[in-house]
Amino acid sequence: MERYEEIERSIIKKYRKLVWAKFISAIKEYKLIQNNDKIAVCISGGKDSMLMAKCMQHLQKYSEIKFETEYLVMDPGYNDDNKKRIIENAEILNIPIKIFNTPIFEIVDRVEETPCYLCARMRRGYLYRNARELGCNKIALGHHFDDVIETVLMSMFYAAEIKTMMPKLRSTNHEGMELIRPMYKVREEDIIAWKRYNNLQFIQCACRITEKIKTEDTGSKRQEMKILIKKLKQINPNIDTNIFKSIHNVNVNTIIGYRKGNVYHNFLDDYDKIE
């Protein structure tokens, strides 16, 4: 058996419950893939997107839903070592990647305020455009369970709003295109366990700004949320699960205000109406 086959087999055997079942559960519950989809599986070179790519490969072999895939790597300006690592890992995993270059790191490096936000928006735009050129109608990103709950907390603590990371959404700037997140229910700790079990080494966030940060918890709100959740789990081990479930179970009768599109609604709007 080739190494890539052993790695793929580990997903559906050893990590069947922790990775594969949750991957399939998200696809089914949120209806992420339909017949005749052509999906650009977007690979950053990290553990999350590489595992997603292997899951998508395996699903495509055996799924009753017929869909096509392209394995797309956007190079935003990686250094030579990181680019080499991505190519080598793709060969190890037998993922037929297509690489395209962009000047994103060069542009973002000159921005002082909210560089991560700008980088994310630019990445998304380039991915949509290149996916469409390949005839795709969807892009798949590797965001996982932990990303979801961290995003919820960051929105509350730093943006003063309750906002989630959606399992899928339609592009507002690229008509007919949709974004899906098949790893939505998979926990980061299980992705790390799969990586270690198979003795794989992936790149970390490789932007120039991150490379300038000397300590792990400096300058990163997401890292701050990871540390907070870890502390809260010492008090309540189910804290992360409860945060995740809460965004699926919002009691609108107890919400003071909310936005629908550009319209703001307040509970007082119909408070005095007689039912």
N, C-alpha and C positions, 0 to 999 in steps of 0.2 A: 504494500500500500504506500502510495506517495505521501509525503509529509502533508501536503495541502488536504488530502483526503482524510488523514488522521485528525487534522485540525477541525475540519468540517464535521467529522464524525463526533468529536467531543461536544459540539454544540447540541446535537440531537440525542446524545447518550448521557454523558456525565453531567452536562448542564441543560438537560432537557426541561426540567422544572423551573430552573432559575432564569434561563435565557430564552430558549426556544418557545416554550409554552407562553411566556409573557409577550414575546415578539408576535406570535400568532394571535394572541388574545387582543392586542392593540389593533392589529390589522382588521380583525373581525368586528370588534366593538365599535370602532370609529369609521369602519368602511373605507379604509385607506387605499385599497387597490380594487379596480374594476377590470372586467374584460376589455382587451384591446388597449389598455394603458401602455404607454412607453415612458419608462421612469428613468430619469437621470439620478443615479445613486451617487451622491456627492461625497467624495472622500477627502478629508483634510490631512490624513496621514496619522491621525490619532487612533487610540484604541477603540473608541466608540464607533466611528465611521467605518473602520476596517471590519469590525465584527458585524455591523449592519450589512456591509457588502457581502460577507459570507452567508449571512442569513437570507438575504435576498437571492443570492445564487442558488441556495438549496431550495428555497421556496419555489423558484421558477422551474426547477426540475420536476417537482411533484405536485404543484398546485393545480386544482381544477380550473382556477381562473387563469386565462391565457394572457400574459403580458410580456413586454419586452423590457430590457434594461440596457443602459449605457453606464459605464463606471467612469465618472468624471472627476478629475483632479484639477483644481484651480491652483496655480502657483502664484501667490500674491507677492512673491519676492523672497522665497526661502533661500537660506544659505546653502552652499553646495552639499554639506553633510546631511542636512534635513531632506533635501530633494533626493539624494542618493538613497537614504533610508526608506523613503516612500516607495521608490521604484523597486528596491530589493524586497520589501515586504509584500508588494503586489505580486512579485514573482513567486515568493514563498507560498502565498495564499492562492496563487493561480487566479488572480483578478485581472482581467484585461483592461487596464486603465487607459484613459485618454487624457493627456495633460495639456492645459493651455495657460499661457502666461498673462499676468496683469501687473500694473504698477501700484497696487494698493498699498503695500508697506511703505513705498517711497513717498506716496501722498500723505498717508496717515502720520508718518514720522514727523511731518512739518506742522501738524495740528496740535495745539496745546490743550484745548477743551474737548471733552468727550470723544477721544480718539477711538475707543472701543465701539461706541455707537456708530460712528462714521464707518469704521472698518466693516462692521456687520452689515450695514446697509449696502455698501459697495460690493461686498462679497455676494450678497443675495442677488443684486442686479446682474453681476457678471455671470453667475450660475444660471439664472433664468434665461439670459440671452443665449448663452452657449448651449444650454439644454434644448431650447427651441430650435436652434440651428441644426441640432441632431434629430429633430422630429419628435422630441419628447413633449408630453403634456403635463408632466409632474416632475418635481425634484424631491428627493428623499434626503433628509438631514438626520444626523445621528444623535440628536438630543435625547437624553434618557430621563428616568424617573427623578433623579436628584436635581437635574437641571430645572425640571418643572417646579418642584417645591421651593427651590432657591429663588426662582424668578418670582413666585408669588410673594415671598417675604421681602425681596428687594423692592418690588413695586409698592408694597405697603409702607416699608420703612423709609424709602428714599424718594418715591414718586407720589406718595399720599393718595394712592388709588389701589383698588383690588383688581389685579390684572393677571391673567394666566398665560402660560405658553400653550397654545392650542395644538391638538394632535394633528390637525390639518387646517389649511386656510387657503382661500383663493387669492391670487396676486391681484393687487389693485393697479399695478403699473404694467403688467404683462398679461394682456387679455388671453383667456383660455388656459393659463398656467395655474398650477396648484402646488402647494408645498405639503408634504406629509412627513410625519415623524414616527416611523415604525418601532423605534426603541423606547417609546413613550413610557412603557411599564417596566422596563428593565433597569435594575438598580446598578449604580456605578460599581459598588463593591463586587458584584457578580461578574461584571465586565473585567475588572482587574483580576479576579480569580481565574477566569478563562484565559486571560493573557499570560498569567504566571504559569498556569498548568501546561500551556503549550510553549513556554519559554520564548515568548515573542517580545520584541522591544520596539515600541512605536514612538513617534515624536510627540513632544508636549506642545503646548501653545507656543508657536515659534516666531511670533512677531517681534520686531525690534524693540518695542516698548517693554514687552515682557522680559526680554533679555537684559534690559537695564535695571529691572527690579532685583534687588539683592536678596530680599527675604521673601519667603513663601506667602506671608500674609500681609504684605505691604501693597497698598494701591489697588487691591482687588476686593470689590464688594461681594463678589460671588464666593471668594475664599472666606470672607467674613461670615457669610451665611452658612457655609459648611461647618465652620467652627461652632457657631451658635447652635445649629441643629444637633451637632455631636454632643454638646453640653446638655441640651434639652432631653436628648434620648437617655441620658443617665438618670433623669428623673422619671421620664415616661418613655419606654422603649418603642411605643407605637406612635410617637409624635409625628414622624415623617409620613407614616401611612395615613394618619388622621388628617394631616394637611392636604394630602393628595385626594382623599375621599371628600373632603369639605368642598373642593372646587367642583365636584360632581353633585353636590347636595346643598345648594344655596337656598336658604329659606327667604324668599323675596318679601314675605310679610313682615320681616324684621329689618329690612334694608332702609336706611334713611334716604338715600338718593342713589341714582344710577344713570348712566348714559346709554342711549340706544342710538347709534349713529352719532349725529351731532346734536341730538336733542337730550337735554337733561330733564330727568323726572325726579320729583320729590314725593315722599310719602304723604305730605300735606295736600298734594294735588287733588286727591279724592278722599281725604280723611273724613270730611264732613258729609260725604254723600251717604244717603240712606239706602241700605241694601234691602 
